[in-house]
Amino acid sequence: MMMVSIGGSTSALTTIRNAGHFALNYLCRGGDRLAEVFGGRSDLKGSARFEGLEWTILTTGAPILRQAVGVLDCVLEETVERYGSVIAIGRLVNVIEPSDEKPLIMYRGQMTTVL
């Protein structure tokens, strides 16, 4: 199982609910700008965020970044809404194991690789 927290007002939430699946793409060092785009911290919105990138799919059909260093592909099992956020609970159906690259994470408000 995989749980992710999604802002209740993000456009991705409706897409995930309608599609019944989602994927987590792990970015590597240098992916800061892309993380900001998909984290809602840029002017790009909706489908414009996907333009100019190389995508593929795994089992569920969720978009997978070709440059991702690791991927978790999930079927949506349930959503739980609390305090303006939604916890999406997914059943893991496919994995791309992380490469030797360290994944990019948000730590204390800054993008960094795993410590």
All heavy atoms as an XYZ file, in Angstrom:
868
protein
N       0.839     -1.179      0.000
C       0.000      0.000      0.000
C       0.882      1.239      0.000
O       1.975      1.233      0.533
C      -0.904      0.022      1.228
C      -1.874     -1.149      1.315
S      -2.972     -1.270     -0.081
C      -4.332     -0.318      0.452
N       0.347      2.300     -0.571
C       1.039      3.585     -0.633
C       0.025      4.658     -0.288
O      -1.123      4.599     -0.750
C       1.586      3.806     -2.045
C       2.209      5.145     -2.291
S       3.591      5.582     -1.226
C       4.711      4.262     -1.477
N       0.427      5.614      0.540
C      -0.448      6.734      0.879
C       0.250      8.024      0.476
O       1.437      8.190      0.726
C      -0.742      6.767      2.372
C      -1.498      5.571      2.857
S      -2.067      5.650      4.580
C      -0.760      6.424      5.458
N      -0.532      8.914     -0.156
C      -0.017     10.232     -0.500
C      -1.040     11.276     -0.088
O      -2.240     11.024     -0.092
C       0.311     10.374     -2.002
C       1.437      9.457     -2.410
C      -0.906     10.118     -2.860
N      -0.557     12.436      0.281
C      -1.424     13.541      0.652
C      -1.509     14.499     -0.530
O      -0.484     14.896     -1.084
C      -0.858     14.257      1.878
O      -1.675     15.351      2.214
N      -2.735     14.868     -0.895
C      -2.979     15.734     -2.047
C      -3.808     16.916     -1.575
O      -4.811     16.740     -0.876
C      -3.754     14.967     -3.146
C      -3.008     13.696     -3.533
C      -3.993     15.863     -4.352
C      -3.831     12.732     -4.362
N      -3.401     18.122     -1.963
C      -4.181     19.303     -1.627
C      -5.574     19.189     -2.216
O      -5.742     18.827     -3.379
N      -6.584     19.477     -1.412
C      -7.970     19.317     -1.835
C      -8.379     20.165     -3.020
O      -9.356     19.851     -3.704
N      -7.637     21.233     -3.321
C      -8.003     22.102     -4.430
C      -7.154     21.884     -5.682
O      -7.347     22.567     -6.682
C      -7.894     23.571     -3.996
O      -6.560     23.872     -3.643
N      -6.218     20.939     -5.644
C      -5.364     20.707     -6.804
C      -6.135     20.014     -7.926
O      -6.994     19.174     -7.682
C      -4.108     19.894     -6.438
O      -3.272     19.787     -7.570
C      -4.448     18.502     -5.966
N      -5.815     20.381     -9.162
C      -6.493     19.789    -10.317
C      -6.184     18.302    -10.457
O      -6.977     17.550    -11.028
C      -6.108     20.527    -11.601
O      -4.711     20.436    -11.830
N      -5.068     17.856     -9.927
C      -4.698     16.446    -10.027
C      -5.665     15.543     -9.267
O      -5.860     14.382     -9.634
C      -3.284     16.229     -9.514
N      -6.287     16.053     -8.241
C      -7.170     15.228     -7.417
C      -8.335     14.669     -8.228
O      -8.624     13.473     -8.169
C      -7.676     16.021     -6.217
C      -8.587     15.271     -5.255
C      -7.927     14.004     -4.729
C      -8.995     16.180     -4.112
N      -9.003     15.503     -8.997
C     -10.119     15.038     -9.827
C      -9.635     14.018    -10.844
O     -10.289     12.996    -11.064
C     -10.783     16.235    -10.545
O     -11.272     17.133     -9.554
C     -11.921     15.792    -11.432
N      -8.486     14.280    -11.442
C      -7.924     13.350    -12.423
C      -7.647     11.992    -11.790
O      -7.981     10.953    -12.356
C      -6.624     13.935    -13.026
O      -6.923     15.196    -13.623
C      -6.025     13.005    -14.048
N      -7.046     11.986    -10.619
C      -6.732     10.729     -9.929
C      -8.013      9.973     -9.584
O      -8.115      8.762     -9.803
C      -5.889     10.997     -8.668
C      -4.483     11.451     -9.068
C      -5.830      9.767     -7.763
C      -3.653     12.004     -7.925
N      -8.999     10.679     -9.064
C     -10.268     10.017     -8.712
C     -10.950      9.443     -9.947
O     -11.450      8.315     -9.923
C     -11.190     10.997     -8.000
C     -10.806     11.223     -6.559
C     -11.772     12.147     -5.883
N     -11.642     12.069     -4.439
C     -11.924     13.066     -3.628
N     -12.354     14.227     -4.100
N     -11.792     12.920     -2.322
N     -10.985     10.203    -11.030
C     -11.646      9.735    -12.255
C     -10.895      8.571    -12.897
O     -11.512      7.638    -13.408
C     -11.803     10.874    -13.265
C     -12.825     11.897    -12.829
O     -13.675     11.643    -11.982
N     -12.734     13.086    -13.394
N      -9.573      8.632    -12.893
C      -8.766      7.587    -13.522
C      -8.693      6.328    -12.665
O      -8.571      5.222    -13.180
C      -7.360      8.108    -13.791
N      -8.727      6.506    -11.343
C      -8.625      5.361    -10.440
C      -7.208      4.854    -10.258
O      -7.006      3.717     -9.841
N      -6.236      5.685    -10.591
C      -4.838      5.295    -10.405
C      -3.959      6.527    -10.272
O      -4.381      7.642    -10.587
C      -4.334      4.414    -11.558
C      -4.437      5.066    -12.901
N      -5.344      4.669    -13.832
C      -3.759      6.087    -13.465
C      -5.215      5.410    -14.919
N      -4.252      6.291    -14.719
N      -2.736      6.318     -9.802
C      -1.744      7.380     -9.718
C      -0.365      6.755     -9.674
O      -0.213      5.562     -9.414
C      -1.969      8.284     -8.493
C      -1.856      7.594     -7.162
C      -0.649      7.551     -6.485
C      -2.970      7.004     -6.579
C      -0.550      6.921     -5.247
C      -2.889      6.376     -5.343
C      -1.670      6.336     -4.675
N       0.641      7.560     -9.966
C       2.023      7.090     -9.891
C       2.862      8.156     -9.200
O       2.598      9.347     -9.328
C       2.585      6.811    -11.285
N       3.852      7.709     -8.465
C       4.821      8.592     -7.837
C       6.120      8.456     -8.616
O       6.654      7.356     -8.759
C       5.047      8.201     -6.380
C       3.799      8.222     -5.509
C       4.108      7.666     -4.138
C       3.248      9.618     -5.409
N       6.577      9.571     -9.164
C       7.815      9.620     -9.928
C       8.880     10.282     -9.064
O       8.704     11.418     -8.628
C       7.621     10.466    -11.188
C       6.657      9.847    -12.169
O       7.056      9.123    -13.054
N       5.377     10.149    -12.011
N       9.981      9.599     -8.811
C      11.068     10.169     -8.027
C      12.048     10.868     -8.954
O      12.574     10.255     -9.884
C      11.796      9.081     -7.225
C      10.941      8.514     -6.132
C      10.210      7.351     -6.330
C      10.861      9.157     -4.912
C       9.407      6.847     -5.316
C      10.065      8.646     -3.891
C       9.343      7.495     -4.110
O       8.555      6.992     -3.115
N      12.282     12.141     -8.686
C      13.224     12.926     -9.471
C      14.603     12.864     -8.835
O      14.743     12.553     -7.659
C      12.766     14.384     -9.536
C      11.378     14.613    -10.126
C      10.986     16.070    -10.004
C      11.330     14.152    -11.571
N      15.625     13.208     -9.630
C      16.980     13.228     -9.091
C      17.483     14.666     -9.014
O      16.765     15.612     -9.362
C      17.912     12.381     -9.951
S      18.128     12.995    -11.624
N      18.700     14.817     -8.545
C      19.338     16.132     -8.447
C      19.161     16.859     -9.777
O      19.291     16.264    -10.840
C      20.812     15.969     -8.144
C      21.554     17.269     -7.948
C      23.026     17.015     -7.721
N      23.236     15.970     -6.727
C      23.737     16.179     -5.516
N      24.116     17.371     -5.162
N      23.884     15.185     -4.675
N      18.844     18.132     -9.700
C      18.606     18.915    -10.906
C      17.141     18.956    -11.299
O      16.762     19.663    -12.228
N      16.295     18.211    -10.596
C      14.870     18.179    -10.903
C      14.061     19.194    -10.112
O      12.830     19.122    -10.095
N      14.733     20.148     -9.486
C      14.073     21.139     -8.631
C      12.951     21.881     -9.360
O      11.851     22.012     -8.846
C      15.070     22.168     -8.102
C      16.239     21.541     -7.375
O      16.849     20.612     -7.909
O      16.539     22.014     -6.273
N      13.258     22.380    -10.543
C      12.272     23.162    -11.306
C      11.045     22.308    -11.628
O       9.916     22.749    -11.464
C      12.910     23.709    -12.583
C      11.945     24.346    -13.545
C      11.455     25.699    -13.053
N      10.584     26.279    -14.043
C       9.366     26.723    -13.810
N       8.869     26.689    -12.600
N       8.624     27.206    -14.770
N      11.266     21.082    -12.052
C      10.154     20.189    -12.378
C       9.326     19.882    -11.132
O       8.101     19.849    -11.179
C      10.690     18.904    -13.006
C       9.675     17.947    -13.589
C       8.765     18.634    -14.597
C      10.385     16.764    -14.230
N       9.977     19.694     -9.999
C       9.262     19.464     -8.741
C       8.401     20.669     -8.383
O       7.271     20.518     -7.912
C      10.252     19.158     -7.618
N       8.912     21.869     -8.623
C       8.137     23.081     -8.367
C       6.911     23.158     -9.281
O       5.834     23.543     -8.848
C       9.016     24.317     -8.542
C      10.038     24.473     -7.447
C      10.987     25.631     -7.674
O      10.867     26.328     -8.708
O      11.858     25.843     -6.810
N       7.080     22.787    -10.544
C       5.959     22.800    -11.498
C       4.853     21.870    -11.021
O       3.690     22.246    -10.954
C       6.444     22.407    -12.919
C       5.272     22.115    -13.831
C       7.323     23.500    -13.505
N       5.210     20.636    -10.685
C       4.193     19.672    -10.269
C       3.743     19.867     -8.832
O       2.716     19.339     -8.423
C       4.666     18.240    -10.534
C       4.513     17.873    -11.979
C       5.558     18.047    -12.856
C       3.311     17.414    -12.461
C       5.419     17.748    -14.197
C       3.148     17.117    -13.795
C       4.206     17.286    -14.669
N       4.471     20.642     -8.066
C       4.066     20.978     -6.709
C       3.207     22.233     -6.652
O       2.872     22.710     -5.573
N       2.861     22.782     -7.829
C       1.997     23.952     -7.882
C       2.693     25.265     -7.583
O       2.045     26.264     -7.304
N       4.017     25.283     -7.665
C       4.774     26.493     -7.350
C       5.295     27.199     -8.605
O       6.378     27.766     -8.610
C       5.946     26.147     -6.448
C       5.505     25.647     -5.089
C       6.699     25.468     -4.171
N       6.249     24.984     -2.895
C       6.407     23.729     -2.480
N       7.003     22.850     -3.243
N       5.973     23.364     -1.298
N       4.523     27.106     -9.697
C       4.896     27.797    -10.929
C       3.621     28.299    -11.599
O       2.516     28.019    -11.146
C       5.660     26.860    -11.867
O       4.763     26.006    -12.558
N       3.809     29.034    -12.681
C       2.659     29.541    -13.427
C       2.013     28.474    -14.297
O       0.900     28.663    -14.779
C       3.084     30.720    -14.312
C       3.510     31.922    -13.479
O       3.080     32.019    -12.310
O       4.274     32.754    -14.001
N       2.695     27.360    -14.544
C       2.139     26.304    -15.381
C       1.053     25.550    -14.615
O       1.250     25.160    -13.467
C       3.230     25.325    -15.817
C       4.295     25.886    -16.756
C       5.368     24.840    -17.003
C       3.676     26.343    -18.071
N      -0.069     25.323    -15.270
C      -1.188     24.622    -14.645
C      -1.728     23.550    -15.589
O      -1.513     23.606    -16.793
C      -2.324     25.601    -14.298
C      -1.917     26.757    -13.404
C      -1.509     26.292    -12.025
C      -1.082     27.466    -11.163
N      -0.214     27.115    -10.108
N      -2.446     22.593    -15.035
C      -3.123     21.568    -15.832
C      -2.193     20.842    -16.784
O      -1.055     20.524    -16.456
N      -2.675     20.599    -17.990
C      -1.915     19.809    -18.965
C      -0.645     20.509    -19.436
O       0.268     19.856    -19.944
C      -2.806     19.457    -20.162
O      -3.219     20.637    -20.825
N      -0.541     21.820    -19.259
C       0.678     22.549    -19.659
C       1.902     22.034    -18.898
O       3.023     22.109    -19.401
C       0.504     24.043    -19.428
N       1.687     21.483    -17.712
C       2.806     20.959    -16.920
C       3.448     19.746    -17.578
O       4.602     19.424    -17.312
C       2.335     20.589    -15.520
C       1.851     21.768    -14.726
C       1.349     21.367    -13.387
N       0.202     20.488    -13.541
C      -0.391     19.837    -12.548
N       0.069     19.968    -11.326
N      -1.433     19.082    -12.762
N       2.711     19.042    -18.427
C       3.191     17.800    -19.029
C       3.922     18.018    -20.353
O       4.570     17.111    -20.858
C       2.017     16.840    -19.256
C       1.437     16.307    -17.984
C       0.519     17.044    -17.247
C       1.808     15.061    -17.506
C      -0.017     16.555    -16.069
C       1.283     14.557    -16.322
C       0.371     15.311    -15.608
N       3.799     19.213    -20.925
C       4.366     19.488    -22.251
C       5.886     19.547    -22.213
O       6.485     20.030    -21.259
C       3.804     20.798    -22.788
C       2.312     20.721    -23.049
C       1.691     22.049    -23.432
O       2.435     23.029    -23.635
O       0.455     22.099    -23.513
N       6.507     19.025    -23.277
C       7.956     19.084    -23.428
C       8.717     18.046    -22.633
O       9.944     18.101    -22.582
N       8.026     17.112    -22.008
C       8.675     16.059    -21.224
C       8.429     14.710    -21.889
O       7.445     14.528    -22.603
C       8.121     16.032    -19.798
C       8.323     17.304    -18.987
C       7.524     17.233    -17.692
C       9.792     17.533    -18.691
N       9.309     13.756    -21.652
C       9.134     12.407    -22.194
C       8.398     11.544    -21.182
O       8.843     11.404    -20.040
C      10.487     11.785    -22.516
C      11.189     12.464    -23.679
C      12.460     11.736    -24.047
O      12.469     10.496    -24.064
O      13.455     12.434    -24.309
N       7.271     10.964    -21.613
C       6.416     10.183    -20.726
C       6.244      8.769    -21.261
O       6.366      8.509    -22.447
C       5.031     10.830    -20.619
C       5.062     12.181    -20.013
C       5.154     13.375    -20.659
C       5.034     12.486    -18.625
N       5.178     14.411    -19.759
C       5.102     13.892    -18.499
C       4.956     11.723    -17.465
C       5.091     14.537    -17.267
C       4.944     12.366    -16.243
C       5.013     13.753    -16.157
N       5.935      7.869    -20.378
C       5.557      6.512    -20.725
C       4.519      6.074    -19.698
O       4.093      6.869    -18.866
C       6.790      5.574    -20.756
O       6.404      4.309    -21.301
C       7.385      5.382    -19.365
N       4.095      4.826    -19.757
C       3.156      4.285    -18.765
C       3.640      2.913    -18.317
O       4.428      2.271    -18.995
C       1.715      4.183    -19.315
C       1.661      3.292    -20.554
C       1.146      5.553    -19.605
C       0.264      2.976    -21.037
N       3.141      2.486    -17.169
C       3.404      1.134    -16.684
C       2.077      0.381    -16.675
O       1.305      0.474    -17.616
C       4.048      1.163    -15.300
C       5.453      1.744    -15.216
C       5.957      1.742    -13.779
C       6.411      0.987    -16.098
N       1.755     -0.274    -15.609
C       0.575     -1.133    -15.524
C      -0.740     -0.370    -15.525
O      -1.673     -0.734    -16.234
C       0.669     -2.002    -14.249
O       1.914     -2.696    -14.266
C      -0.464     -3.000    -14.185
N      -0.844      0.696    -14.739
C      -2.132      1.380    -14.568
C      -2.473      2.347    -15.682
O      -3.632      2.716    -15.847
C      -2.170      2.177    -13.245
O      -1.233      3.254    -13.328
C      -1.879      1.283    -12.052
N      -1.476      2.816    -16.413
C      -1.705      3.855    -17.413
C      -1.404      5.245    -16.898
O      -1.520      6.224    -17.622
N      -1.007      5.366    -15.637
C      -0.624      6.671    -15.078
C       0.648      7.153    -15.764
O       1.503      6.354    -16.120
C      -0.403      6.554    -13.570
N       0.793      8.458    -15.959
C       1.993      8.970    -16.627
C       3.252      8.776    -15.793
O       3.272      9.063    -14.603
C       1.688     10.456    -16.827
C       0.555     10.779    -15.915
C      -0.157      9.511    -15.602
N       4.283      8.270    -16.456
C       5.572      8.001    -15.831
C       6.631      8.817    -16.569
O       6.737      8.731    -17.790
C       5.944      6.498    -15.940
C       4.842      5.604    -15.379
C       7.294      6.230    -15.313
C       4.540      5.797    -13.930
N       7.394      9.590    -15.839
C       8.491     10.349    -16.442
C       9.630      9.413    -16.817
O      10.098      8.633    -15.975
C       9.041     11.368    -15.440
C       8.358     12.704    -15.358
C       8.804     13.437    -14.106
C       8.622     13.526    -16.597
N      10.083      9.495    -18.049
C      11.214      8.654    -18.466
C      12.471      8.967    -17.667
O      13.303      8.099    -17.454
C      11.477      8.800    -19.951
C      10.432      8.151    -20.815
C      10.934      7.984    -22.232
N       9.910      7.447    -23.093
C       9.684      6.149    -23.272
N      10.411      5.262    -22.637
N       8.730      5.734    -24.082
N      12.618     10.202    -17.209
C      13.811     10.598    -16.460
C      13.711     10.297    -14.967
O      14.644     10.562    -14.215
C      14.101     12.079    -16.676
C      13.079     12.990    -16.012
C      13.169     14.420    -16.473
O      12.988     14.705    -17.638
N      13.457     15.308    -15.544
N      12.618      9.719    -14.515
C      12.454      9.405    -13.093
C      13.497      8.376    -12.656
O      13.821      7.456    -13.405
C      11.051      8.876    -12.822
N      14.000      8.533    -11.443
C      14.980      7.577    -10.910
C      14.296      6.414    -10.202
O      14.939      5.441     -9.858
C      16.006      8.253     -9.972
C      16.810      9.280    -10.717
C      15.342      8.848     -8.753
N      13.017      6.512    -10.000
C      12.220      5.454     -9.396
C      10.750      5.791     -9.558
O      10.387      6.964     -9.672
N       9.899      4.761     -9.616
C       8.464      4.973     -9.823
C       7.668      3.966     -9.003
O       8.038      2.796     -8.913
C       8.075      4.812    -11.314
C       6.581      4.931    -11.500
C       8.805      5.819    -12.185
N       6.573      4.445     -8.417
C       5.595      3.581     -7.758
C       4.272      3.775     -8.492
O       3.734      4.879     -8.531
C       5.447      3.954     -6.282
C       6.715      3.892     -5.449
C       6.461      4.450     -4.053
C       7.247      2.477     -5.377
N       3.747      2.731     -9.100
C       2.528      2.764     -9.903
C       1.412      2.119     -9.078
O       1.534      0.964     -8.661
C       2.776      1.985    -11.198
C       1.709      2.174    -12.251
O       0.951      3.158    -12.177
O       1.641      1.331    -13.169
N       0.326      2.871     -8.823
C      -0.699      2.433     -7.872
C      -2.114      2.517     -8.431
O      -2.450      3.445     -9.170
C      -0.661      3.311     -6.616
S       0.919      3.327     -5.774
N      -2.951      1.578     -8.031
C      -4.387      1.635     -8.258
C      -5.004      2.297     -7.029
O      -4.694      1.910     -5.896
C      -4.981      0.216     -8.462
C      -6.493      0.261     -8.486
C      -4.433     -0.408     -9.728
N      -5.846      3.285     -7.256
C      -6.487      4.004     -6.147
C      -7.484      3.084     -5.451
O      -8.390      2.552     -6.076
C      -7.196      5.253     -6.676
C      -7.872      6.136     -5.635
C      -6.850      6.734     -4.676
C      -8.663      7.241     -6.325
N      -7.315      2.897     -4.160
C      -8.215      2.054     -3.376
C      -9.226      2.878     -2.590
O     -10.379      2.478     -2.453
C      -7.408      1.183     -2.405
C      -6.541      0.140     -3.085
C      -7.346     -1.008     -3.643
O      -8.412     -1.342     -3.101
O      -6.893     -1.583     -4.663
N      -8.784      4.027     -2.065
C      -9.655      4.811     -1.185
C      -9.084      6.217     -1.040
O      -7.890      6.425     -1.173
C      -9.702      4.131      0.188
C     -10.581      4.780      1.205
C     -10.584      4.036      2.541
O      -9.947      2.976      2.670
O     -11.226      4.561      3.466
N      -9.969      7.169     -0.762
C      -9.532      8.514     -0.401
C     -10.166      8.895      0.927
O     -11.295      8.503      1.219
C      -9.892      9.568     -1.467
O     -11.300      9.574     -1.678
C      -9.169      9.311     -2.774
N      -9.412      9.642      1.726
C      -9.878     10.120      3.020
C      -9.638     11.622      3.057
O      -8.501     12.069      2.856
C      -9.115      9.429      4.177
C      -9.578      9.956      5.521
C      -9.252      7.915      4.094
N     -10.690     12.399      3.284
C     -10.572     13.855      3.298
C     -10.522     14.377      4.726
O     -11.344     14.023      5.555
C     -11.753     14.479      2.554
C     -11.785     14.078      1.099
C     -12.892     14.755      0.317
O     -13.126     15.960      0.531
O     -13.512     14.063     -0.504
N      -9.531     15.236      4.975
C      -9.384     15.872      6.284
C      -8.717     17.224      6.114
O      -7.660     17.314      5.471
C      -8.528     15.038      7.246
C      -9.104     13.693      7.631
C     -10.292     13.833      8.581
N     -10.735     12.556      9.062
C     -11.578     11.740      8.429
N     -12.056     12.068      7.260
N     -11.941     10.601      8.964
N      -9.303     18.262      6.699
C      -8.675     19.568      6.840
C      -8.116     20.138      5.530
O      -7.030     20.692      5.489
C      -7.581     19.514      7.908
C      -8.046     18.862      9.178
C      -7.604     17.595      9.523
C      -8.978     19.503      9.999
C      -8.056     16.982     10.685
C      -9.427     18.887     11.169
C      -8.967     17.633     11.497
O      -9.410     17.022     12.634
N      -8.851     19.989      4.447
C      -8.442     20.567      3.170
C      -7.477     19.728      2.353
O      -7.039     20.142      1.282
N      -7.136     18.567      2.851
C      -6.259     17.654      2.116
C      -6.960     16.313      1.944
O      -7.901     15.986      2.665
C      -4.947     17.423      2.862
O      -4.185     18.594      2.890
N      -6.487     15.561      0.978
C      -7.027     14.228      0.720
C      -5.882     13.235      0.790
O      -4.832     13.432      0.169
C      -7.703     14.165     -0.665
C      -8.150     12.751     -0.987
C      -8.879     15.127     -0.731
N      -6.056     12.193      1.559
C      -5.092     11.104      1.598
C      -5.567     10.064      0.598
O      -6.680      9.539      0.725
C      -4.975     10.486      3.005
C      -4.476     11.545      3.985
C      -4.045      9.268      2.983
C      -4.571     11.121      5.434
N      -4.758      9.827     -0.416
C      -5.065      8.804     -1.419
C      -4.325      7.534     -1.013
O      -3.114      7.548     -0.814
C      -4.630      9.262     -2.801
N      -5.071      6.465     -0.890
C      -4.497      5.167     -0.527
C      -4.507      4.310     -1.778
O      -5.563      4.105     -2.390
C      -5.293      4.496      0.607
C      -5.320      5.425      1.826
C      -4.694      3.133      0.947
C      -6.295      5.001      2.899
N      -3.330      3.857     -2.167
C      -3.223      3.080     -3.392
C      -2.592      1.729     -3.161
O      -1.776      1.554     -2.257
N      -2.995      0.793     -3.993
C      -2.394     -0.547     -3.991
C      -1.278     -0.554     -5.025
O      -1.492     -0.274     -6.199
C      -3.439     -1.607     -4.330
C      -2.911     -3.025     -4.359
C      -4.023     -4.045     -4.565
N      -5.083     -3.630     -5.447
C      -5.101     -3.786     -6.774
N      -4.074     -4.361     -7.375
N      -6.124     -3.385     -7.496
N      -0.085     -0.837     -4.593
C       1.088     -0.850     -5.452
C       0.995     -2.005     -6.441
O       0.822     -3.155     -6.043
C       2.340     -0.985     -4.584
C       3.676     -0.782     -5.226
C       3.808      0.632     -5.764
C       4.772     -1.052     -4.211
N       1.080     -1.686     -7.756
C       0.976     -2.738     -8.771
C       2.227     -2.860     -9.635
O       2.398     -3.866    -10.323
C      -0.268     -2.558     -9.669
C      -1.540     -2.736     -8.869
C      -0.264     -1.223    -10.387
N       3.087     -1.836     -9.600
C       4.315     -1.922    -10.374
C       5.334     -0.949     -9.785
O       4.961      0.085     -9.235
C       4.071     -1.595    -11.844
C       5.081     -2.240    -12.770
O       6.191     -2.552    -12.375
N       4.682     -2.443    -14.018
N       6.599     -1.305     -9.906
C       7.680     -0.501     -9.340
C       8.832     -0.449    -10.330
O       9.170     -1.452    -10.944
C       8.199     -1.122     -8.018
C       9.399     -0.379     -7.494
C       7.101     -1.185     -6.988
N       9.406      0.725    -10.479
C      10.724      0.837    -11.106
C      11.660      1.129     -9.960
O      11.538      2.155     -9.284
C      10.776      1.958    -12.161
C       9.879      1.613    -13.346
C      12.217      2.186    -12.620
C       9.819      2.699    -14.410
N      12.556      0.206     -9.713
C      13.486      0.338     -8.595
C      14.339      1.585     -8.776
O      14.754      1.895     -9.894
C      14.385     -0.891     -8.501
C      13.648     -2.155     -8.155
C      13.158     -2.201     -6.722
O      13.768     -1.563     -5.840
O      12.157     -2.878     -6.488
N      14.630      2.263     -7.683
C      15.484      3.451     -7.786
C      16.847      3.104     -8.380
O      17.408      2.051     -8.090
C      15.636      3.911     -6.340
C      14.463      3.327     -5.638
C      14.157      2.024     -6.335
N      17.325      4.007     -9.216
C      18.667      3.843     -9.776
C      19.682      4.209     -8.695
O      19.332      4.432     -7.544
C      18.826      4.761    -10.990
O      18.829      6.113    -10.563
N      20.927      4.295     -9.076
C      21.968      4.689     -8.127
C      21.881      6.162     -7.765
O      22.513      6.603     -6.812
C      23.348      4.370     -8.692
C      23.601      2.868     -8.753
O      22.941      2.125     -8.004
O      24.456      2.441     -9.543
N      21.099      6.930     -8.548
C      20.896      8.352     -8.245
C      20.118      8.471     -6.942
O      19.211      7.680     -6.673
C      20.089      9.017     -9.359
C      20.809      9.153    -10.653
C      21.555     10.461    -10.754
O      21.433     11.312     -9.859
O      22.275     10.627    -11.738
N      20.427      9.485     -6.154
C      19.656      9.742     -4.942
C      18.424     10.563     -5.309
O      18.536     11.543     -6.044
C      20.501     10.497     -3.923
C      21.636      9.672     -3.362
C      22.389     10.452     -2.322
C      23.498      9.583     -1.730
N      24.226     10.307     -0.692
N      17.243     10.185     -4.812
C      16.037     10.936     -5.146
C      16.007     12.307     -4.484
O      16.551     12.513     -3.401
C      14.902     10.055     -4.629
C      15.516      9.152     -3.635
C      16.959      9.008     -3.994
N      15.376     13.234     -5.167
C      15.182     14.589     -4.675
C      14.043     14.587     -3.664
O      13.008     13.950     -3.889
C      14.826     15.484     -5.863
C      14.799     16.978     -5.661
C      16.194     17.497     -5.346
C      14.272     17.650     -6.923
N      14.229     15.266     -2.540
C      13.182     15.358     -1.523
C      13.056     16.804     -1.041
O      13.967     17.607     -1.222
C      13.451     14.437     -0.312
C      14.764     14.822      0.386
C      13.446     12.976     -0.725
C      14.975     14.141      1.728
N      11.923     17.106     -0.436
C      11.734     18.394      0.218
C      12.060     18.173      1.686
O      11.485     17.300      2.342
C      10.296     18.864      0.069
C       9.992     20.160      0.769
S      10.706     21.610     -0.002
C       9.582     21.872     -1.332
N      13.023     18.937      2.199
C      13.447     18.810      3.598
C      13.602     20.208      4.173
O      14.400     21.007      3.662
C      14.765     18.030      3.677
C      15.306     17.865      5.074
C      14.688     16.986      5.961
C      16.411     18.575      5.501
C      15.179     16.831      7.254
C      16.904     18.427      6.786
C      16.294     17.548      7.657
O      16.771     17.400      8.935
N      12.798     20.503      5.173
C      12.824     21.817      5.815
C      12.642     22.959      4.808
O      13.326     23.965      4.855
C      14.082     22.020      6.629
C      14.159     21.065      7.809
C      15.340     21.390      8.681
N      15.298     20.513      9.860
C      16.209     20.522     10.798
N      17.233     21.341     10.733
N      16.104     19.711     11.827
N      11.734     22.717      3.871
C      11.381     23.752      2.902
C      12.356     23.905      1.750
O      12.190     24.795      0.920
N      13.367     23.046      1.668
C      14.365     23.129      0.604
C      14.446     21.799     -0.146
O      14.277     20.743      0.445
C      15.756     23.432      1.199
C      15.838     24.714      1.976
C      15.703     25.938      1.095
O      16.219     25.973     -0.014
N      14.970     26.933      1.575
N      14.691     21.875     -1.458
C      14.918     20.672     -2.241
C      16.337     20.192     -1.987
O      17.285     20.973     -1.995
C      14.752     20.949     -3.735
C      13.353     21.267     -4.124
S      12.344     19.797     -3.956
C      10.821     20.436     -4.606
N      16.485     18.889     -1.760
C      17.785     18.293     -1.519
C      17.712     16.834     -1.947
O      16.649     16.324     -2.269
C      18.187     18.411     -0.030
O      19.523     17.926      0.132
C      17.250     17.643      0.877
N      18.838     16.158     -1.984
C      18.817     14.716     -2.183
C      18.831     14.068     -0.818
O      19.082     14.718      0.196
C      20.037     14.250     -3.028
O      21.227     14.714     -2.434
C      19.926     14.768     -4.446
N      18.540     12.777     -0.787
C      18.474     12.063      0.482
C      19.767     12.261      1.241
O      20.863     12.188      0.700
C      18.236     10.554      0.230
C      18.292      9.777      1.531
C      16.897     10.357     -0.446
N      19.612     12.529      2.515
C      20.768     12.834      3.369
C      21.618     11.611      3.607
O      21.203     10.525      3.578
C      20.277     13.395      4.707
C      19.371     14.613      4.571
C      18.809     14.980      5.939
C      20.133     15.781      4.005
